[in-house]
Amino acid sequence: MVEKKVPLIYYEKESIAFIEINRPDKKNAFNYKCWQLFDEYFEKLRSNSKIRALVVTGRPEDIFSAGFDVTPTDPFIGDMFQALENGDKAKLVAGFAYIQKIITKLSHLPFPTVAAINGLCYGGGVELATACDIRVIKEGAVMCLPETRLGLIPDIGGTVRLAKLIGPGRAKDLIFTGRKIFPEEALRLGLVNHIFPRNDFQSHVFIFVESIIANSPMALRVVKEIVDSTLTMNEIDALALEREKAAENILSRQCIEGIAAFLEKRAPEW
């Protein structure tokens, strides 16, 4: 009964953290309380040395998130409507910055993050998913960025991250048209990495994430940092950073266990 009242459910399974969006009566649309909890969980996860990966998904079997809950009584939405009425650009910018900062915390977590898109994923749900390292989608799920139909834009990092993820031309196509994107096209565009079966979707997600965390925690962390940091660098600076981080990774000495485990034909103990 308590879980029904909690908009986000956090739990840990082995060394994997899970955040489940849990507002089924609102199609898991994000309200102000959701953002407060996301902020709290991302902040705590940043310094949680036990956690090796994060999965973000939806609690109902067929809904990831419908995006923003635009109910006027919601504190965040109410403030944004008031700023609109007053022509207060600074307050609008501050509102967008608040949500962008929270989602950026997700993208900057030091371990792999996976968006498990288990169903309907619209607007802000897509933007949240693009801040994760990897996206997997369930057969039959649908994604959409419908903001332009409403006179809005994907304004919490969506235009920026989507363009980096799939390229500017493809990003413009999806945002300009506001059309539905089904799993096969999402995979073809590079918007998602894998399509998993409808049956036992969460089990497939767990097995996939386990295959990631079976690898060296330090190596995963360093690879994530290099890939994310070098996207806008020139090749010389990017290779210099790779050298520095590769040396740091070696000095962590996790490679000693990894090589020993390989030679002894056993699973490494990180």
Residue pairs with C-beta under 8 A, 6 or more apart in sequence:
3 9
3 22
3 59
4 22
6 22
7 21
7 22
7 23
7 31
7 33
7 34
7 37
8 19
8 20
8 21
8 22
8 34
8 37
8 38
8 41
9 18
9 19
9 20
9 22
9 59
10 17
10 18
10 19
10 20
10 37
10 41
11 17
11 18
11 20
12 18
12 50
12 51
13 206
15 50
15 51
15 52
15 53
15 213
16 51
16 52
16 53
16 54
16 55
16 206
16 209
16 210
16 213
17 41
17 45
17 48
17 51
17 53
17 54
17 55
18 54
18 55
18 56
18 57
19 38
19 41
19 54
19 55
19 56
19 57
20 57
20 58
20 59
21 28
21 30
21 34
21 56
21 57
21 58
21 59
21 63
21 64
21 65
22 28
22 58
22 59
23 29
23 31
23 34
23 69
24 59
24 60
24 63
26 66
26 69
27 63
27 65
27 66
27 120
28 58
28 59
28 60
28 63
28 64
28 65
28 66
28 125
29 65
29 66
29 67
29 68
29 69
29 70
30 65
30 67
30 68
30 69
30 124
30 125
30 128
31 69
31 71
31 74
31 76
31 77
32 74
32 75
32 76
32 77
35 76
35 98
35 99
35 102
38 102
38 103
38 106
39 102
39 105
42 102
42 105
42 106
42 109
43 105
45 51
45 54
45 109
46 105
46 108
46 109
46 110
51 111
52 111
52 112
52 213
52 217
52 220
53 111
53 112
53 113
53 114
53 209
53 212
53 213
54 109
54 111
54 112
54 113
54 114
54 132
55 113
55 114
55 115
55 116
55 205
55 206
55 209
56 106
56 113
56 114
56 115
56 116
56 128
56 129
56 132
57 64
57 115
57 116
57 117
57 118
57 202
57 205
58 64
58 65
58 118
58 119
60 119
61 118
61 119
61 201
62 118
62 119
62 120
62 141
63 118
63 119
63 120
64 115
64 116
64 117
64 118
64 119
64 120
64 121
64 125
64 129
64 141
65 120
65 121
65 122
65 124
65 125
65 128
66 120
66 122
66 123
66 125
67 122
67 123
67 124
67 125
67 126
68 77
68 123
68 124
69 77
70 77
71 77
72 78
72 81
76 95
76 98
76 99
79 91
79 95
80 91
80 92
80 95
82 88
82 91
83 89
83 91
83 92
83 95
84 92
96 155
96 156
99 156
100 156
100 157
103 127
103 128
103 131
103 156
103 157
104 131
104 157
106 113
106 128
106 131
106 132
107 113
107 131
107 132
107 161
107 228
110 221
110 224
110 225
111 217
111 220
111 221
111 224
112 133
112 134
112 209
112 212
112 213
112 220
112 224
113 131
113 132
113 133
113 134
114 132
114 133
114 134
114 135
114 136
114 205
114 208
114 209
114 212
115 128
115 129
115 132
115 134
115 135
115 136
116 136
116 138
116 201
116 202
116 205
117 125
117 129
117 135
117 136
117 137
117 138
117 141
117 143
117 192
118 138
118 141
118 201
118 202
119 138
119 140
119 141
119 142
120 141
120 142
121 129
121 137
121 141
121 142
121 143
121 144
122 143
122 144
122 145
122 146
123 144
123 145
123 146
123 147
123 154
124 154
124 156
124 158
125 143
126 143
126 144
126 145
126 154
126 158
126 162
127 154
127 156
127 157
127 158
127 161
127 162
129 135
129 143
130 157
130 158
130 161
130 162
130 165
130 191
131 157
131 161
133 224
134 193
134 194
135 186
135 191
135 192
135 193
136 192
136 193
136 194
136 195
136 196
136 204
136 205
136 208
137 143
137 183
137 186
137 187
137 192
137 194
137 195
137 196
138 183
138 195
138 196
138 197
138 198
138 201
139 183
139 195
139 196
139 197
139 198
140 183
140 198
141 182
141 183
142 180
142 181
142 182
143 180
143 181
143 182
143 186
143 191
144 178
144 179
144 180
144 181
145 154
145 158
145 162
145 174
145 175
145 178
146 178
147 153
147 154
147 155
147 158
147 175
147 178
148 175
148 176
148 178
149 178
153 159
153 175
154 162
154 175
158 175
159 171
159 175
162 171
162 174
162 175
162 191
163 171
163 172
164 231
165 171
165 190
165 191
166 174
166 189
166 190
166 191
170 189
170 190
174 181
174 189
174 191
181 189
181 191
183 192
183 195
184 195
185 191
186 192
187 193
187 194
187 195
194 208
196 204
196 205
196 208
197 204
212 220
213 220
214 267
214 268
216 254
216 255
216 258
216 268
216 270
217 254
217 270
218 249
218 252
218 254
219 249
219 254
219 255
219 258
222 245
222 246
222 248
222 249
225 245
226 241
226 242
226 245
229 241
230 237
230 238
230 241
230 242
233 241
249 255
254 270
257 268
257 269
257 270
258 268
260 268
261 267
261 268
261 269
262 268
